[in-house]
Amino acid sequence: MRVSAPGSIMITGEHAVVYGHPAIVAAIEQRIAIELSPLPERRLEIVSEIAEPASVELDRMEVGGPYRFVLAAAARFAGRLPCGARLEIRSEIDPTLGLGSSAAVTVAALGAFARLSGAPTGDLHADALAVVRRIQGRGSGADLAASLMGGMTAYCLGPGMLSGTPAGDARARIEPLPLPPALGLRYAGYKTPTAEVLARIARAMEGREAEFAALYDRMGECAAAAIAAARASDWTGFGAALDRYQGQMAELGVSDETLDRIIADARAMPGLLAAKISGSGLGDCVLALGALGALPEGFTPVAVAEEGLVIDD
């Protein structure tokens, strides 16, 4: 079988989403594909361009190394798999840009193993969130929702999902939204690992917890306003909410001189609807929302993937 899932970009709601506030995320037309061939032995063979091939015993797996997301996905279904498998993984996603490559490979692998085991594939979000949190310790799951659903979606963690492994009946709120006007990305030229960004915020928060909680509340209200505008296809109001959120990201301390300059230059373009950080900040990408296909110089157009997880038997 051949399985694929798209990468993703955060539109708004960064950081606040892990505290239960809403966010918007979009799938992008850069995909990770897995071709799965059954093996008679209970063994996984994994081949890709990112690392040396690996061969592991299906019933004695240790989750780690460059294929840790795939192995953790296999572990969710290991007892139900009727046989081993060879997985050939191909990616169109540039891993240096943080475009949801870990989420995409997690979703694609879960789709493949679920189908091989005979399990339903229609609702894999809780499994995917459990995989990511097993490896990273935390995660909102917004990028997983985009890889599963495709399109642009409003996202919010459900009750009992803010930390740890989601309960069996836990469900995030995932709502399809109309597709936006032209989107573009510009890479800042460097990226600060998300874990380091979060560590800096945690240090800044010490002794100022109430102040940061109030900021996250305002960020959540701003993301909710963007969702309401998107529902109505009010792209001017949508862009205004994104711009306000950028100001709150700056308050949070995750913008910097380079990002500020890229955003200011982009906003100088007539007709631009919004420009803001996409992701955790302190580097990585700036998102631009243009009208009628127009984007600032230096921004690469990004196509929204209307299909999420695809399984071809």
Backbone torsions as a table, in degrees:
resi	resn	phi	psi	omega
1	MET	NA	156.9	176.0
2	ARG	-120.2	128.6	-176.5
3	VAL	-126.5	139.8	176.2
4	SER	-142.7	156.0	177.6
5	ALA	-146.4	145.0	-177.5
6	PRO	-84.8	157.9	168.7
7	GLY	-74.0	-173.1	-174.8
8	SER	-155.7	161.8	172.7
9	ILE	-133.7	144.1	173.2
10	MET	-79.4	131.7	176.8
11	ILE	-93.2	-46.7	175.4
12	THR	-162.9	162.8	-179.7
13	GLY	100.8	3.6	179.1
14	GLU	-52.8	146.5	178.2
15	HIS	69.7	-55.2	-178.2
16	ALA	-63.9	-27.3	-176.2
17	VAL	-61.0	-30.6	-178.4
18	VAL	-72.6	-12.9	177.2
19	TYR	-99.8	14.2	175.5
20	GLY	93.0	8.9	177.7
21	HIS	-89.0	159.5	-177.4
22	PRO	-74.2	161.9	179.1
23	ALA	-148.6	167.4	172.3
24	ILE	-125.4	133.5	-179.8
25	VAL	-135.8	149.3	179.8
26	ALA	-128.9	138.9	172.2
27	ALA	-78.3	145.4	-180.0
28	ILE	-119.9	152.5	-174.5
29	GLU	-80.2	55.2	167.3
30	GLN	-131.8	120.6	-167.0
31	ARG	-121.3	156.5	167.6
32	ILE	-107.7	129.7	-178.6
33	ALA	-117.3	140.3	176.3
34	ILE	-124.3	124.9	172.4
35	GLU	-102.3	119.4	-175.5
36	LEU	-109.6	129.1	175.2
37	SER	-122.0	126.7	179.6
38	PRO	-63.8	147.0	174.2
39	LEU	-120.3	144.2	178.7
40	PRO	-68.0	-30.0	178.7
41	GLU	-82.5	152.6	178.1
42	ARG	-84.1	74.8	-175.5
43	ARG	-144.3	146.3	172.8
44	LEU	-106.0	128.2	171.1
45	GLU	-113.6	126.2	-175.8
46	ILE	-123.1	128.3	-179.7
47	VAL	-128.4	132.2	175.6
48	SER	-157.0	176.6	178.9
49	GLU	-86.8	-9.6	-173.4
50	ILE	-89.3	-16.3	-175.8
51	ALA	-159.5	170.2	176.3
52	GLU	-64.3	151.0	177.2
53	PRO	-57.2	150.7	-179.6
54	ALA	-129.9	148.5	175.5
55	SER	-135.9	122.5	-177.1
56	VAL	-133.7	148.9	175.2
57	GLU	-72.6	128.3	-174.5
58	LEU	-61.2	-35.6	-174.9
59	ASP	-95.7	4.0	177.9
60	ARG	-139.6	50.0	-176.4
61	MET	-81.8	142.3	167.1
62	GLU	-112.4	123.1	-176.5
63	VAL	-83.2	114.3	179.9
64	GLY	176.7	178.1	177.3
65	GLY	78.3	-171.4	-174.3
66	PRO	-66.2	-19.4	-179.6
67	TYR	-105.0	26.1	-172.7
68	ARG	-62.1	-35.2	179.5
69	PHE	-68.6	-38.8	177.6
70	VAL	-66.3	-43.3	-179.2
71	LEU	-66.8	-39.7	177.9
72	ALA	-66.3	-34.9	175.4
73	ALA	-65.4	-42.7	178.3
74	ALA	-61.7	-37.4	-178.5
75	ALA	-63.5	-27.5	178.8
76	ARG	-66.0	-25.1	-175.7
77	PHE	-121.7	4.1	-170.0
78	ALA	-52.7	-44.2	-177.4
79	GLY	-69.3	-15.0	-177.6
80	ARG	-105.9	-4.1	-178.5
81	LEU	-77.1	130.3	-177.6
82	PRO	-78.0	-12.3	-176.0
83	CYS	-162.2	177.2	173.3
84	GLY	-82.5	-174.5	-177.2
85	ALA	-158.7	150.7	170.2
86	ARG	-107.3	128.2	-178.7
87	LEU	-116.8	123.6	172.2
88	GLU	-107.4	118.5	-173.5
89	ILE	-108.6	129.0	176.2
90	ARG	-127.9	140.8	-176.3
91	SER	-129.3	136.7	170.6
92	GLU	-98.0	-2.0	-173.4
93	ILE	-91.2	132.4	174.8
94	ASP	-77.6	109.2	-174.9
95	PRO	-66.9	-18.4	-179.2
96	THR	-74.1	-17.0	-175.7
97	LEU	-95.9	-1.4	176.4
98	GLY	63.7	39.3	-176.2
99	LEU	-91.6	43.8	174.2
100	GLY	71.0	29.7	-177.5
101	SER	-66.7	-38.2	178.5
102	SER	-64.6	-40.8	178.1
103	ALA	-65.4	-42.1	-177.5
104	ALA	-64.3	-43.8	-179.0
105	VAL	-70.6	-32.9	176.3
106	THR	-63.1	-47.6	-179.1
107	VAL	-64.9	-44.5	179.8
108	ALA	-62.3	-43.2	-179.5
109	ALA	-66.0	-42.9	178.1
110	LEU	-61.9	-41.3	177.5
111	GLY	-60.5	-42.0	179.9
112	ALA	-65.9	-46.6	-177.4
113	PHE	-70.6	-35.3	177.5
114	ALA	-63.4	-46.5	-179.4
115	ARG	-64.4	-41.3	179.5
116	LEU	-62.4	-34.5	-178.5
117	SER	-83.6	-10.6	-177.0
118	GLY	85.4	10.1	-179.8
119	ALA	-83.2	157.1	176.3
120	PRO	-61.9	147.9	179.9
121	THR	-115.9	6.6	-174.5
122	GLY	-78.8	-19.6	-176.2
123	ASP	-142.4	83.1	-176.4
124	LEU	-106.9	7.7	-173.0
125	HIS	-64.0	-44.7	-178.6
126	ALA	-63.4	-39.7	176.2
127	ASP	-62.1	-44.3	-178.7
128	ALA	-64.0	-41.4	179.0
129	LEU	-65.0	-37.6	177.5
130	ALA	-63.9	-39.0	177.9
131	VAL	-62.3	-50.3	-176.7
132	VAL	-63.0	-42.7	-179.2
133	ARG	-70.5	-30.0	175.4
134	ARG	-61.2	-35.7	-175.6
135	ILE	-90.6	-43.2	-172.9
136	GLN	-99.8	-15.2	-179.9
137	GLY	88.8	-29.6	178.4
138	ARG	-152.6	170.1	179.9
139	GLY	161.0	144.4	-178.0
140	SER	-84.1	-29.9	-176.4
141	GLY	86.7	3.2	-179.9
142	ALA	-63.4	-43.8	179.5
143	ASP	-65.0	-32.2	176.9
144	LEU	-65.1	-40.2	178.7
145	ALA	-61.9	-40.6	179.0
146	ALA	-64.2	-44.0	-179.4
147	SER	-65.3	-33.0	178.3
148	LEU	-75.6	-43.3	-168.6
149	MET	-96.7	-30.2	-171.3
150	GLY	74.2	177.6	178.5
151	GLY	67.7	-159.1	174.4
152	MET	-112.2	132.1	-173.8
153	THR	-132.7	147.3	165.9
154	ALA	-86.1	141.5	-172.1
155	TYR	-140.2	141.0	174.0
156	CYS	-154.0	134.0	175.8
157	LEU	-63.4	142.0	177.7
158	GLY	-84.1	172.2	177.6
159	PRO	-57.4	138.7	178.6
160	GLY	78.3	8.6	-176.8
161	MET	-111.7	6.2	-173.4
162	LEU	-69.4	-24.4	179.3
163	SER	-153.3	165.5	175.7
164	GLY	72.1	-167.2	179.0
165	THR	-82.9	125.7	-178.9
166	PRO	-59.4	142.4	175.1
167	ALA	-65.3	159.8	-174.8
168	GLY	-58.4	-30.0	-178.9
169	ASP	-100.5	6.5	-178.5
170	ALA	-73.7	136.7	179.7
171	ARG	-138.2	134.2	171.8
172	ALA	-80.3	156.1	175.7
173	ARG	-89.8	118.1	-177.0
174	ILE	-127.4	117.8	-174.9
175	GLU	-125.8	120.2	175.5
176	PRO	-62.7	140.9	177.7
177	LEU	-120.6	158.6	173.3
178	PRO	-57.6	149.7	179.4
179	LEU	-72.6	140.8	-175.5
180	PRO	-81.8	170.4	169.5
181	PRO	-64.0	-167.7	-173.4
182	ALA	-55.4	131.7	174.3
183	LEU	-113.6	144.4	176.1
184	GLY	-142.9	155.7	177.9
185	LEU	-126.1	146.0	171.7
186	ARG	-132.7	124.7	-179.4
187	TYR	-78.0	133.9	-178.1
188	ALA	-72.6	-16.4	-179.2
189	GLY	101.9	-3.5	-179.5
190	TYR	-159.5	161.8	-179.6
191	LYS	-142.8	131.1	172.4
192	THR	-94.1	125.5	-179.7
193	PRO	-52.8	140.4	-177.3
194	THR	-55.5	-39.8	-179.7
195	ALA	-60.0	-37.4	179.0
196	GLU	-70.5	-39.5	176.6
197	VAL	-60.3	-46.3	-179.6
198	LEU	-63.5	-36.8	178.6
199	ALA	-65.3	-39.5	177.7
200	ARG	-63.4	-43.0	178.8
201	ILE	-63.4	-41.8	-179.4
202	ALA	-60.8	-39.7	178.3
203	ARG	-66.1	-42.4	179.9
204	ALA	-66.1	-27.5	-175.6
205	MET	-76.9	-19.7	-175.0
206	GLU	-58.8	122.2	-178.2
207	GLY	80.7	-2.6	-178.8
208	ARG	-128.4	31.6	-173.4
209	GLU	-58.7	-43.5	-178.5
210	ALA	-64.5	-38.7	179.0
211	GLU	-63.0	-43.6	-179.5
212	PHE	-70.6	-36.7	177.9
213	ALA	-61.6	-39.4	177.8
214	ALA	-65.7	-38.7	177.6
215	LEU	-64.0	-44.4	178.7
216	TYR	-62.0	-36.2	176.4
217	ASP	-61.6	-44.5	179.4
218	ARG	-66.0	-36.9	176.8
219	MET	-63.4	-40.6	177.9
220	GLY	-63.5	-40.5	178.1
221	GLU	-64.5	-38.0	179.5
222	CYS	-67.6	-42.7	177.4
223	ALA	-63.4	-38.3	177.6
224	ALA	-63.0	-38.2	177.5
225	ALA	-64.6	-38.7	177.3
226	ALA	-64.9	-39.1	178.3
227	ILE	-63.2	-45.6	179.6
228	ALA	-61.2	-40.7	179.0
229	ALA	-66.4	-40.9	179.5
230	ALA	-64.0	-40.5	178.6
231	ARG	-56.1	-37.4	-178.2
232	ALA	-90.2	3.8	-174.7
233	SER	54.0	33.1	175.8
234	ASP	-89.3	84.7	-171.3
235	TRP	-75.4	-23.7	173.9
236	THR	-67.6	-47.6	176.5
237	GLY	-64.4	-35.7	176.5
238	PHE	-60.7	-48.5	179.9
239	GLY	-63.0	-38.8	179.1
240	ALA	-62.7	-38.6	177.8
241	ALA	-67.1	-37.7	177.3
242	LEU	-64.6	-41.8	178.8
243	ASP	-63.7	-39.6	177.2
244	ARG	-63.7	-37.6	-179.8
245	TYR	-65.5	-34.7	176.5
246	GLN	-60.2	-40.1	176.5
247	GLY	-60.9	-36.6	178.8
248	GLN	-73.2	-32.8	173.3
249	MET	-63.1	-38.4	176.4
250	ALA	-63.8	-42.4	175.9
251	GLU	-58.9	-36.9	-179.3
252	LEU	-68.5	-21.1	177.5
253	GLY	96.0	20.4	-176.4
254	VAL	-110.8	6.5	169.3
255	SER	-96.2	166.8	178.2
256	ASP	-150.3	-178.1	-173.5
257	GLU	-61.0	-42.1	-178.9
258	THR	-66.2	-46.5	179.1
259	LEU	-63.1	-42.1	178.7
260	ASP	-59.5	-40.9	-179.1
261	ARG	-67.4	-44.1	179.1
262	ILE	-60.7	-42.2	-178.8
263	ILE	-67.5	-43.8	179.6
264	ALA	-62.4	-43.2	178.7
265	ASP	-62.5	-40.9	-179.9
266	ALA	-65.7	-41.8	-177.4
267	ARG	-68.4	-16.2	177.9
268	ALA	-74.4	-12.7	179.9
269	MET	-74.8	127.1	179.2
270	PRO	-59.3	135.5	175.7
271	GLY	85.8	-5.0	178.3
272	LEU	-67.5	136.5	-177.1
273	LEU	-88.3	-31.5	-178.8
274	ALA	-169.7	155.8	170.5
275	ALA	-148.4	130.2	-177.6
276	LYS	-158.7	166.1	171.6
277	ILE	-61.7	142.1	169.8
278	SER	-117.7	112.6	-178.0
279	GLY	113.3	-162.5	-171.4
280	SER	-75.0	-20.4	176.3
281	GLY	98.5	-173.1	-174.6
282	LEU	54.7	47.6	-179.2
283	GLY	120.9	-160.1	-179.8
284	ASP	70.4	-128.8	-168.3
285	CYS	-115.0	151.2	168.7
286	VAL	-107.8	135.5	179.3
287	LEU	-99.5	136.0	173.9
288	ALA	-120.1	138.5	175.9
289	LEU	-113.5	111.7	-176.6
290	GLY	-106.6	162.3	177.2
291	ALA	-102.6	138.3	174.2
292	LEU	55.6	37.1	174.4
293	GLY	83.2	-0.9	-177.0
294	ALA	-85.8	131.9	177.4
295	LEU	-133.8	152.7	179.6
296	PRO	-66.4	159.7	176.6
297	GLU	-60.8	138.8	179.0
298	GLY	92.0	-8.1	178.7
299	PHE	-96.7	135.5	178.5
300	THR	-94.6	126.6	178.2
301	PRO	-59.3	143.0	179.8
302	VAL	-122.7	123.4	178.2
303	ALA	-89.2	131.1	176.4
304	VAL	-76.1	130.3	177.8
305	ALA	-82.2	117.3	-178.2
306	GLU	-78.5	-18.8	176.3
307	GLU	-104.8	137.8	174.3
308	GLY	-93.2	-123.4	179.8
309	LEU	-62.6	129.2	177.8
310	VAL	-125.8	129.0	178.9
311	ILE	-122.4	119.3	177.1
312	ASP	-113.2	110.5	179.5
313	ASP	-76.9	NA	NA
